[in-house]
Amino acid sequence: MKRWWKWTLPVLLLALGVGVGLFISQPQAAEKNVLVAKKVTTAPTLDGVMEDLWKQAAPLTVKVVGGRNLPKGTTEVTLRALYTADTAYFLVQYADPTQSFRRSPWQKQADGSWTKLKDPDDKGGDNNLYYEDKYAWIWNISTPDFEKKGCLAACHTGEGKPFGNKYTAKAGERLDMWHWKSVRTGSVGQIDDQYVDDTRYDKDKNPNAGRKSDPKTGGGYTDNVTDDKKGPQFALKGNKPAPPYWIVESEKEPFDGAKYKAGDEVPGIIVAPFTGDRGEVPTKAVWKDGVWTLEISRKLQTGSEFDVQFGDLKKEYAFGVAVFDNAQVRHAYSPGVYKLKFE
């Protein structure tokens, strides 16, 4: 009996030790639908490249479905999160076979006139041909249904639009929406900081229903068009044709149509960095070898009523994500509810 115990006890202890070790070292993000933010002392560099620092953060893979232009309408989004004493950082990576940035440019015709390129199937707000890649991250602020349904809590089909509207169920309920637009905001290193409230759709008074933008003190994007809407008003430096397919406000030049030949294109949009509440989410995005990589940062607490506040590090924060592959509205979305947890 003593001999049996002599050999069995070490084996049992070893097995128990290994089991405990595996349990302790298991990445927290292995918990279903949970993204765990790793505490770090050094912030990552926002350059759109996954540096070694990010390997400390356990990845969470989110499958998005139902999108236009993506292969079979789907892709997988891999998320990682880090945080310092005052800032949260997020790494987003997903496969997208094409980098789309040819957003409704002007094109010179053989007779010298200019035409703004449009999707012939677009019947109004449904451009899937001459557009841009986009990514959206939506967070719950004060919407109980979002904790149970995720993004679907704010999505409403029909109501005067072929692809529905976004709004919350009750007054006072809000969602925080980070809307990265590769041409309009990615070109100046930002995400468009927006929100969703309970405003119902009205064709004339509220065409965007509950989808709204945080206040700004300056910057943003505007169409590059003349007053008579027959051509572009401004040009890239030196009146060179596109690409790029955006004109930075501080670099725009008066347009000179004589400097272009038939088939040349001029950007249809003028961009400038947001200042104020709407510009509080810096980002850097890089498309390489069929993969988008976005690095995002935001203060844990901004003080804005339109933002989710990561003030309680013991709390979990519900979110959902969406991918737009050269699509204005037909995005791939994440079914279910996901949570951010701080380590």
N, C-alpha and C positions, 0 to 999 in steps of 0.2 A: 504493500500500500504506500509506504514511504517512497519507494522507488518510482511508482506511478506519479505521485504528486511532484516529485523532484523534477520530472521531465515535462509534466503537463502544465504546471503553474507558469513557467517562463513562456510556453507557447501561448497560453491564454492571455498573459500580460502583453505579449508581443502583438497578438491579434487585436486586443483592445486598444493598444497604443496606436497601431496603424489605423484602426477604424476611427479613433478620435482625431488623429492627424488629418485623415482625409476629410472628415467633417469640418474641421476648423479651416483648412486651406481651400475648401470648395468656394469658388467665386460667388459672391452674393448675387450677382446678376443671373445666376442659374435659377434663382427663384422666378417662377413664371411671370412674364410680362413686367419685370422690374429692372430698371436701369439704375445701377449703383454708382454714385459719384465718389471718386477717390480723392481724399484730401492730399494736397501737395503744397510744397513751400515755394516752388518755382512755377510760374505760369508758362504755358506753352506759347510758342510763337505763332501768331495768326498769319500763316503763309500758304495754307491750303495743302500742306504736306504733313503726312503722319510721321512725327518724330518719335524717338524711342520713349519719351515720357508718356505717350498715350498707351503704351503697352502695359502700364500699371493699372489701367482701367479695364475692368471686365466688359466685354462687348455684349450688347443685346441686339438680336436680329429681329426686325419687324418686317413681315411680309405685307406689301401693299398690293391691292387688286383693283381691277375695274378701270384702268387708265387707257386713254387713247394713245396710240403710237408706240407704246412700250411693247416688246415682244410678248404676245399672248395677254397683253394688258397688265402685266405684273412685273415687279422687281422686289429685291430684298434690300432693306435699309439696315445697315449696321451702325449702331450708335455707341458712343463712349462718352463718359462724363468725368471731369475733374473739377476741383474747386480749391480756391485759396481762402484767405480770411474774409475777403469781401467780394469775390467774383466767381461765377460759374463758367465753365468752358465745356463746349460740346464738339465732338467730332462726328460728322455724318458722312457715310460713304454708301453709294449705291450704283449699280450698273445702269448705264444709259448708252446704247450703241452710238448715238449721234449727239454732238454738241450743237445746240440750236440757238442761234443768235441773230438770224436774218429777220428781224422783227419789223414787218410792214415797211420796207424801205421804198424810197422813190426811185423809179427807173426811167432813164431817158429813152424816148421812143425815136423811131427813124425819122419822123417828121419834126423832131425838135421839142415836142411836148413832153410832159412828165406825168407818169402814172404811178400811183401808190399801189404796190402789189398786195393783193388780197386773196384770201382763200375763197374760191368760187362756191364752195359749199356753205360758207358762213352766212347764215340768215340773220345775224345780229348777235355779236358777243360770243361767237363759237369758232374762233380762228384756230385751226389745227395744222396750218401749212406755213404761213409766214409769221412765226411767233418766237417764243423763247422758252428755255427750260426754267422751271420754277420748283421750289420746295417750300412746304409749309409745315410749321410746328405749332400746334394749338394746345393751350394750357387752360386748365380750369381755374377760374378766380372765385366765382360764387354761384355755380350752377350745379345743384344736387344731381340732376339727371346725368350729367357728364360722368360722374363717378361710377355709374352703372352701365351707361351706353357708349361712352367715348364720343368720338366725333359725330356719330349718328344722332346725338341729342340735339344738335343744332342744324341738322340738314333736313330740309323740307322740300319735297318734290312738287312739281307743277307750279301753281300760283302765278301763272302768267309768264313763266320762263320754262324753256324745254328741259333745263337741268336744275330747276329749283332755286331755293334761297337759303341763306344762313341767318338764323336768329334763335335766341333763347326763349324758353317758355314763359317766363314771368318777368315783370318789372324788377329791376335791381340785379338780375342775373347777368353775369358777364363772362366772357372767355378772352384770353390773351392770345393773339395770333401773330406769329413771326412769319412773315411772307417774303422769302428770298426770291427775287426776280433777276435772273442772270444778266439781263441787259439793263434794266431800269435802275436796279439798286446794287446788284453784284458788281457792276462796272465801277462803282465808287466805294466798294468795300463795306456795304451795309445790308442789313435786312430791313424790310419795311415793317415797322412795328405797328400793328393794327389790333383791333378788338372786335368782338361780336356782342351785341346787346339784344334786347327784346323787340326792336323795331320791326314791324310787319312790312311786307312788300306793298308798294304802291307805285304803279307805273310812272306817275308824274312826280309825286312828292318824295318817295323813298325807293328809287329803282334798285338800290343795293341792299335793301331790307336792313338787316342788323349788322352787316359787314361795314365797319368804319375804320378810319385811320386815327392814330394818336395825334394830339396837337403837335404842330411844328412851328418853329420861329423862322425857318427859311429852308431853301433847298428844295429838292424834289425833281420830278421829271415832267416834261411838257412835250406836246407834239411839235415837230419841226415842220411848219406849214405856213404858207403865206395867207394873208387875210382873205384872198379870193379862193383859197384852197386848191390852187392849180399847180402847186409845186413847193419845193423846200424853200425856206427862208434863209437858213444858215448852212454852213458847210464845215467840213473838217479842215484842219490846217492845210493851207496851200490849195484848197479846193480839190483835194484828192478824193477819188471815189472810195466807197466802202470796200472792204472792211477797215476799221471796226464799224459796227452798226449802231453806234451811239456817238453823240457829240457832247463833250464835256462843256458845260456852260462857260467856264472861264477861258476856254480855248476856241470857241466858235468864231467863225469868220463870215462876212457877208457872202452870200451865194452868188456865183458867177456861172450861169448855165453854159456859156461859150467854152468853158474849160473841160467839158465832158463830151464823150462820144456816145452814140446810140448803144444801149445795153448797160452803160455805167449806172451805178446805184449810189444813192446818198442816204445816210441814216434818217429814219423817220422820227427819231426821238432825241431830245436834249436832256442831259442829266446833270445833277448837282447833289452833293451830300446833304441829307436832312440835318437840320439843327433843331434842338429841342427834344421833346419827349419821343417823337417819331424816329429819331436817329440814335436810340440808345442801345442798339444791338449790332456792334461791329462784326464783320465776317470777312473771310477770304475763301474763295472757291476756285478750284482748279479741276478742269476736265482733262483726263489723260487715259489713253488706252481703253476707252469705253467706260470709264468710271468717274463719277463726280465725287470730289472730296471737299467738304465744307468744314471750316473751323469757325466756331461761333463763340462769342463771349458776351456776358451780360452781368451787371452788378447783381449780387444776391438780393439787394433791396434798392429799388429806384425811387420809392415814395410816390409813384404815379398810381392813381386810381384805375388806370387802364392796363396795368401790368400785374402779372402774377408776382407775388413777393416771396422769395425764398428765405424768409426771416426765421422760421422755425426749422432747424436742421434735424429735428426728430420726427418731422412730419413727412408724409409721402405726397407727392404732387402728381395728379393725373394729367395725362397728355395723349395726343394722337398725332400722327404725321401723314403727309400727303406728298406725292410726286407728280409733277406735271412734265410730260415729255413733249415739248413744243406744242403745248395745248393751253388754250386760254382758260377753259373751265373743266374739261374732261380729265380730271386727275385720278390717279390711283390712290386709294385711301387705306388706312389701317383699321380693320374691323377689331372690335374689342376695346379694352381699356388698358393703358400702360401707366406705370408709376415711376417717378424719379424718387430715389432714396439717397440720402447723404450718409456716407460711411461714418 
